[in-house]
Amino acid sequence: MKRAVNLATVTALAFSTLSACAGPLETSPRPAMRAGAQMIDEIPPVDPAVQRGFENWLEGFKPRAKAAGISDATWARATQDIRYNPKVIERDRNQAEFTKTIWEYLDSAVSDTRIENGRAALAENAALLRQIEARYGVEKEVVVAVWGMESNFGKNRGSTLIIPALATLAYDGRRGNFFAQQFIAALQIIQSGDTDARRMTGSWAGAMGHTQFIPTSYLAFAVDFTGDGKRDIWSENPADALASTAAYLARSGWSKGQPWGVEVRLPQGFNYNLAGKTVKKSPDEWAALGVRSVNGGRVPNYGSASILLPAGAQGPALMIFGNFTAISRYNNANAYVIGVGHLSDRLKGHGPFAQAWPRDGRALNAAERQELQERLTARGFDTQGTDGKIGPNTIAAIMAWQRANGKAPDGYASMEVLLALR
């Protein structure tokens, strides 16, 4: 579900991926009803013919659920009075194309307010977070950073009923197989007794709880930290959710005491062909090529590393390590990983990036990205397609054009490149 872009070129694709979660790019919908302490969005009325088609689909889906181990009793409880939810289809069809730059994204994700609230969350949950860190070996600041990014420390957990939402999205068919898998996983969660259909709420696309687990990830990684027999990520008490996030990161390869990445200075004449996640070298090997930490020293040996340029040659350069990959298992958008990593660093007391972002630029929109590809291809720098998505082929074409025109070949899809091509 989550994707990455080579050389960390921040495109609309990366941000539209994040938009399905109640994180920094989305606020919770306005709640309309209350079930216990949980706010729930009302499902609007639908055409009776649409509802009948939905119910017929459910009846046809029931054998698939049964084959996955869902009992008749669970099915009956979960689907009782279930209704087609047109709101989730509307949101799926009309996701805004986020064309924020990486610095605009970080301005929100790692704002002064979020840092302040994160420090308050660390203090308020100090004992719990110490226990979680001791058990799973994931630093408390990293866990809290994910919490802040995903639900603004529990304030924006989402108020959509998950079972009707996932069933509607599976029935709709645009990404039917994915949502059918999530629908079955949600039924398995209910069957396990961890929650019931009424308490299972979250974002419109199925992400749930304080740290926005999709159902399949919940089944794989959620834990019962409180020992009450339930993996309750929906509770006002964030213990199970935060522990589940730590367990997720630990099983994704998190190494305690190691950074996710460090900001570095690149030497004059750096070979930008070496930038990107596919090229890995030890810090000593990077040092031999002239790469230094921002204070001028050598980066300690934290293991195999890559150089990432989130805003091209004009912005900060990052040396990223294995913990970058661990965070990316949670959400594979480079912007998200940098946001979590940088927020965790700020919560530890570190400062902002030393190198300024190129704030005079802006992100290309979909039409402009497509135009960029068309113009590159017309000039003989084939992007292998003009779909408006900046992937490895387009980045390679940009780099080839930049080299041919005496520019730093960083592969960054900027307005500057597009204007030069026009």
C-alpha positions as CSV (number, residue, x, y, z in Angstrom):
1,M,0.0,0.0,0.0
2,K,2.9,2.3,0.7
3,R,5.4,3.3,-2.0
4,A,8.8,4.9,-2.3
5,V,10.3,7.1,-4.9
6,N,13.9,6.7,-5.9
7,L,16.2,9.6,-4.8
8,A,13.4,10.6,-2.5
9,T,11.8,12.7,-5.2
10,V,8.7,13.9,-3.4
11,T,5.7,13.5,-5.7
12,A,2.0,13.5,-5.3
13,L,2.1,9.7,-5.2
14,A,3.9,9.7,-1.9
15,F,1.5,12.1,-0.3
16,S,-1.7,10.5,-1.7
17,T,-0.5,7.3,0.0
18,L,-0.4,9.1,3.3
19,S,-3.8,10.7,2.8
20,A,-5.6,7.5,3.7
21,C,-4.4,7.8,7.3
22,A,-5.5,10.3,10.0
23,G,-2.0,11.7,10.1
24,P,-0.5,15.2,9.4
25,L,-2.3,15.5,6.0
26,E,-5.8,14.7,7.3
27,T,-8.0,15.7,10.1
28,S,-10.6,13.4,11.5
29,P,-14.1,13.7,10.0
30,R,-16.7,15.5,12.0
31,P,-18.2,12.9,14.4
32,A,-21.9,12.5,14.5
33,M,-22.8,9.7,16.9
34,R,-21.3,8.2,20.1
35,A,-20.9,4.5,21.0
36,G,-19.7,4.5,24.6
37,A,-16.6,6.8,24.5
38,Q,-16.1,6.3,20.7
39,M,-17.3,8.9,18.2
40,I,-18.8,7.4,15.0
41,D,-19.6,9.0,11.7
42,E,-23.1,8.4,10.4
43,I,-23.5,6.6,7.1
44,P,-25.8,8.6,4.8
45,P,-28.8,7.1,3.2
46,V,-28.2,5.4,-0.1
47,D,-30.4,4.4,-3.1
48,P,-32.3,1.1,-2.2
49,A,-31.0,-0.5,-5.4
50,V,-27.4,0.3,-4.5
51,Q,-28.0,-1.2,-1.0
52,R,-29.6,-4.4,-2.6
53,G,-26.6,-4.8,-4.9
54,F,-24.3,-4.4,-1.9
55,E,-26.2,-7.0,0.1
56,N,-26.1,-9.4,-2.8
57,W,-22.4,-9.0,-3.0
58,L,-22.1,-9.7,0.7
59,E,-24.0,-12.9,0.3
60,G,-21.7,-13.9,-2.5
61,F,-18.7,-13.0,-0.4
62,K,-19.7,-15.0,2.7
63,P,-18.2,-18.3,1.4
64,R,-14.9,-16.6,0.9
65,A,-15.0,-15.3,4.5
66,K,-16.0,-18.8,5.7
67,A,-13.1,-20.3,3.9
68,A,-10.8,-17.9,5.8
69,G,-12.1,-19.2,9.1
70,I,-14.9,-16.7,9.8
71,S,-17.7,-18.4,11.6
72,D,-21.4,-17.9,10.9
73,A,-21.8,-16.3,14.3
74,T,-19.0,-13.8,13.6
75,W,-20.3,-13.0,10.2
76,A,-23.8,-12.4,11.5
77,R,-22.6,-10.1,14.3
78,A,-20.3,-8.1,12.1
79,T,-22.6,-7.6,9.1
80,Q,-25.9,-7.1,11.0
81,D,-27.6,-4.0,9.6
82,I,-24.4,-3.3,7.6
83,R,-24.9,-0.6,5.0
84,Y,-23.1,0.6,1.9
85,N,-21.1,3.7,2.7
86,P,-21.0,6.2,-0.2
87,K,-18.7,8.5,1.8
88,V,-15.7,6.2,1.5
89,I,-16.2,5.8,-2.3
90,E,-16.4,9.6,-2.6
91,R,-13.1,10.0,-0.7
92,D,-11.5,7.2,-2.6
93,R,-12.5,8.7,-5.9
94,N,-11.6,12.3,-5.0
95,Q,-8.4,12.1,-3.1
96,A,-6.7,15.4,-3.5
97,E,-3.4,15.3,-5.3
98,F,-0.9,16.4,-2.7
99,T,1.8,18.4,-4.5
100,K,3.6,19.6,-1.4
101,T,7.3,19.8,-1.4
102,I,9.2,17.9,1.2
103,W,9.8,21.1,3.2
104,E,6.1,22.0,3.2
105,Y,5.3,18.5,4.4
106,L,7.9,18.7,7.2
107,D,6.7,22.2,8.2
108,S,3.4,20.4,9.2
109,A,4.7,17.0,10.3
110,V,7.5,18.4,12.5
111,S,6.0,21.8,13.4
112,D,6.9,23.6,16.6
113,T,3.4,22.7,17.9
114,R,3.9,19.0,17.1
115,I,7.3,18.9,18.8
116,E,5.8,20.6,21.9
117,N,2.9,18.2,22.0
118,G,5.3,15.3,21.5
119,R,7.4,16.3,24.4
120,A,4.2,16.6,26.5
121,A,3.2,13.1,25.4
122,L,6.6,11.7,26.4
123,A,6.2,13.3,29.8
124,E,2.6,12.1,30.3
125,N,3.4,8.6,29.3
126,A,6.9,8.3,30.7
127,A,6.5,5.1,32.7
128,L,4.6,3.3,30.0
129,L,7.1,4.3,27.3
130,R,10.1,3.2,29.4
131,Q,8.5,-0.2,29.7
132,I,7.8,-0.4,26.0
133,E,11.3,0.6,25.1
134,A,12.7,-1.9,27.6
135,R,10.6,-4.8,26.1
136,Y,10.9,-4.0,22.4
137,G,14.2,-2.1,22.1
138,V,12.7,0.8,20.2
139,E,13.4,4.3,21.6
140,K,10.4,6.0,23.1
141,E,10.9,9.1,21.0
142,V,10.5,7.0,17.8
143,V,7.3,5.4,19.1
144,V,5.9,8.8,20.0
145,A,6.9,10.3,16.6
146,V,4.9,7.6,14.9
147,W,2.0,8.4,17.2
148,G,2.2,12.0,16.4
149,M,2.4,11.5,12.6
150,E,-0.4,9.0,12.5
151,S,-3.1,10.5,14.8
152,N,-1.7,13.7,16.3
153,F,-1.1,11.8,19.6
154,G,-4.5,10.1,19.6
155,K,-6.5,13.2,18.7
156,N,-7.3,12.2,15.1
157,R,-7.9,8.4,15.2
158,G,-10.7,8.4,12.7
159,S,-14.4,7.9,13.3
160,T,-15.5,5.7,10.4
161,L,-16.9,2.3,11.0
162,I,-14.3,0.0,9.5
163,I,-16.5,-3.0,8.6
164,P,-18.9,-1.1,6.4
165,A,-16.1,0.9,4.9
166,L,-13.9,-2.0,3.9
167,A,-16.9,-4.0,2.7
168,T,-18.0,-1.0,0.6
169,L,-14.5,-0.6,-0.9
170,A,-14.2,-4.3,-1.6
171,Y,-17.6,-4.3,-3.3
172,D,-16.7,-1.2,-5.3
173,G,-13.8,-3.1,-7.0
174,R,-11.3,-0.3,-7.9
175,R,-8.9,-1.8,-5.4
176,G,-11.2,-4.7,-4.6
177,N,-8.7,-7.4,-3.8
178,F,-6.7,-5.3,-1.4
179,F,-9.8,-4.2,0.5
180,A,-11.3,-7.7,0.4
181,Q,-8.2,-8.9,2.2
182,Q,-8.5,-6.1,4.8
183,F,-12.3,-6.9,5.2
184,I,-11.5,-10.5,6.0
185,A,-8.7,-9.5,8.4
186,A,-11.1,-7.1,10.2
187,L,-13.6,-10.0,10.6
188,Q,-10.8,-12.1,12.0
189,I,-10.0,-9.4,14.5
190,I,-13.6,-9.3,15.6
191,Q,-13.7,-13.1,15.8
192,S,-10.6,-13.1,18.1
193,G,-12.5,-11.0,20.6
194,D,-10.2,-8.0,20.5
195,T,-13.0,-5.7,19.7
196,D,-16.5,-5.6,18.1
197,A,-17.8,-4.1,14.9
198,R,-19.2,-1.1,16.7
199,R,-15.9,-0.2,18.4
200,M,-13.8,-0.9,15.3
201,T,-13.4,2.6,14.0
202,G,-10.7,4.5,12.1
203,S,-10.0,6.3,8.8
204,W,-12.1,5.8,5.7
205,A,-9.5,3.5,4.1
206,G,-9.3,1.1,7.1
207,A,-6.4,2.4,9.2
208,M,-7.3,2.1,12.9
209,G,-6.4,3.3,16.3
210,H,-3.8,5.6,17.8
211,T,-1.1,4.5,15.3
212,Q,-3.3,3.7,12.4
213,F,-2.8,-0.1,11.8
214,I,-4.6,-1.6,8.7
215,P,-6.2,-4.9,9.7
216,T,-3.6,-7.2,8.1
217,S,-0.8,-5.3,9.9
218,Y,-2.8,-5.5,13.1
219,L,-3.0,-9.3,12.8
220,A,0.7,-9.5,12.2
221,F,2.1,-7.1,14.8
222,A,-0.5,-6.0,17.4
223,V,0.2,-7.0,21.0
224,D,-1.7,-7.1,24.3
225,F,0.7,-5.0,26.4
226,T,-1.8,-4.4,29.2
227,G,-2.4,-8.1,29.7
228,D,-6.2,-7.8,29.7
229,G,-6.5,-10.4,26.9
230,K,-7.2,-7.9,24.1
231,R,-5.0,-6.1,21.7
232,D,-7.0,-2.9,22.1
233,I,-5.5,-0.1,19.9
234,W,-8.9,1.7,19.9
235,S,-9.0,2.4,23.7
236,E,-8.4,5.9,25.2
237,N,-5.5,4.2,26.9
238,P,-2.7,4.1,24.2
239,A,-0.7,1.3,25.8
240,D,-1.5,-1.5,23.4
241,A,-1.3,0.8,20.3
242,L,2.1,2.2,21.3
243,A,3.5,-1.2,22.2
244,S,2.2,-2.6,18.9
245,T,4.0,0.1,17.0
246,A,7.2,-0.7,18.9
247,A,6.7,-4.4,18.1
248,Y,6.1,-3.6,14.5
249,L,9.4,-1.6,14.2
250,A,11.3,-4.2,16.2
251,R,10.2,-7.0,13.9
252,S,11.0,-4.8,10.9
253,G,14.6,-4.7,11.9
254,W,14.9,-1.7,14.2
255,S,18.4,-1.4,15.9
256,K,18.3,0.5,19.2
257,G,21.0,3.2,19.6
258,Q,21.4,3.6,15.8
259,P,20.1,6.6,13.8
260,W,17.6,6.4,11.0
261,G,19.8,8.8,9.2
262,V,22.2,11.8,9.7
263,E,22.5,15.0,7.7
264,V,25.8,15.2,5.8
265,R,27.8,17.5,3.5
266,L,28.6,16.3,0.0
267,P,32.0,17.3,-1.5
268,Q,32.4,19.5,-4.5
269,G,31.9,17.4,-7.6
270,F,30.1,14.6,-5.9
271,N,29.0,11.8,-8.2
272,Y,25.2,12.1,-8.0
273,N,25.0,8.7,-9.7
274,L,25.8,7.4,-6.2
275,A,22.8,9.0,-4.6
276,G,19.7,6.8,-4.0
277,K,18.7,3.9,-1.8
278,T,20.1,1.2,-4.2
279,V,23.8,2.3,-3.6
280,K,25.1,1.2,-0.3
281,K,28.5,1.9,1.3
282,S,30.0,2.0,4.8
283,P,30.4,5.4,6.4
284,D,34.2,5.0,6.0
285,E,33.7,4.4,2.2
286,W,31.6,7.5,2.0
287,A,34.2,9.4,4.0
288,A,36.8,8.3,1.4
289,L,34.6,10.0,-1.2
290,G,34.6,13.2,0.8
291,V,31.2,12.9,2.5
292,R,31.3,14.4,6.0
293,S,28.8,15.1,8.8
294,V,27.4,18.6,8.9
295,N,29.9,19.5,11.6
296,G,32.8,18.4,9.4
297,G,33.6,15.1,11.0
298,R,33.4,11.6,9.8
299,V,30.1,9.8,10.3
300,P,30.4,6.9,12.8
301,N,30.1,3.4,11.5
302,Y,26.4,2.8,11.9
303,G,26.4,0.2,9.2
304,S,25.7,0.1,5.5
305,A,24.3,3.5,4.3
306,S,22.9,5.3,1.3
307,I,22.8,9.0,0.3
308,L,19.4,10.5,-0.1
309,L,18.6,13.9,-1.6
310,P,15.0,14.7,-0.7
311,A,15.1,18.1,-2.5
312,G,17.9,17.4,-5.0
313,A,21.3,19.0,-4.8
314,Q,20.0,22.2,-3.4
315,G,18.6,20.8,-0.2
316,P,19.9,18.7,2.8
317,A,21.7,15.5,2.0
318,L,21.0,12.5,4.3
319,M,23.0,9.4,5.0
320,I,20.4,6.8,5.8
321,F,20.8,3.5,7.6
322,G,18.9,0.3,8.4
323,N,16.5,2.1,10.7
324,F,15.3,4.1,7.8
325,T,14.2,0.8,6.2
326,A,12.6,-0.2,9.5
327,I,10.4,2.9,9.5
328,S,9.6,2.4,5.8
329,R,8.0,-0.9,6.6
330,Y,5.4,1.1,8.5
331,N,4.9,3.5,5.6
332,N,7.1,3.4,2.5
333,A,6.8,7.0,1.4
334,N,10.2,8.7,1.9
335,A,8.6,11.9,3.1
336,Y,6.8,9.9,5.9
337,V,10.0,8.2,7.0
338,I,12.0,11.4,7.1
339,G,9.1,13.0,9.0
340,V,9.1,10.3,11.7
341,G,12.9,10.2,11.9
342,H,13.3,14.0,12.1
343,L,10.4,14.3,14.6
344,S,12.0,11.7,16.8
345,D,15.3,13.5,16.6
346,R,13.7,16.8,17.6
347,L,12.0,15.1,20.5
348,K,15.5,13.9,21.6
349,G,16.6,17.5,21.6
350,H,18.4,17.7,18.3
351,G,18.0,20.8,16.1
352,P,16.6,21.3,12.6
353,F,18.4,20.5,9.4
354,A,21.5,22.5,9.0
355,Q,21.2,23.0,5.2
356,A,18.3,25.2,4.2
357,W,15.5,23.8,1.9
358,P,15.2,25.4,-1.6
359,R,12.0,27.2,-0.6
360,D,11.9,29.2,-3.8
361,G,10.8,26.0,-5.7
362,R,7.5,24.2,-5.7
363,A,6.4,20.6,-6.4
364,L,5.3,19.8,-10.0
365,N,1.6,18.9,-10.4
366,A,0.5,15.9,-12.4
367,A,0.2,17.8,-15.7
368,E,3.6,19.3,-15.2
369,R,5.2,16.0,-14.4
370,Q,3.7,14.5,-17.5
371,E,4.9,17.5,-19.5
372,L,8.4,17.0,-18.1
373,Q,8.5,13.4,-19.2
374,E,7.2,14.3,-22.7
375,R,9.8,17.0,-23.2
376,L,12.7,14.8,-21.9
377,T,11.6,12.0,-24.2
378,A,11.3,14.4,-27.2
379,R,14.9,15.6,-26.5
380,G,16.2,12.0,-26.6
381,F,16.2,11.3,-22.9
382,D,13.6,8.6,-22.8
383,T,11.5,8.3,-19.7
384,Q,10.0,5.0,-20.8
385,G,6.5,6.4,-20.5
386,T,4.6,9.6,-19.7
387,D,2.3,8.7,-16.9
388,G,3.2,11.7,-14.6
389,K,4.8,9.4,-12.0
390,I,8.4,10.2,-11.2
391,G,10.1,6.8,-11.0
392,P,13.6,5.4,-11.7
393,N,13.3,5.8,-15.5
394,T,12.3,9.4,-15.3
395,I,15.0,10.2,-12.7
396,A,17.6,8.5,-14.9
397,A,16.4,10.6,-17.9
398,I,16.6,13.8,-15.8
399,M,20.1,13.0,-14.7
400,A,21.2,12.3,-18.3
401,W,19.8,15.6,-19.4
402,Q,21.4,17.4,-16.5
403,R,24.8,15.9,-17.3
404,A,24.4,16.9,-21.0
405,N,23.6,20.4,-20.0
406,G,26.3,21.0,-17.4
407,K,24.0,20.8,-14.4
408,A,24.4,18.9,-11.1
409,P,22.9,15.5,-12.1
410,D,20.8,14.9,-9.0
411,G,17.7,13.6,-10.9
412,Y,15.4,16.0,-9.0
413,A,12.1,16.7,-10.9
414,S,12.0,20.5,-10.3
415,M,10.3,23.4,-11.9
416,E,13.7,24.6,-12.8
417,V,14.3,21.6,-14.9
418,L,10.9,21.9,-16.6
419,L,11.4,25.5,-17.4
420,A,14.8,24.8,-18.9
421,L,13.1,22.2,-21.1
422,R,10.4,24.5,-22.3
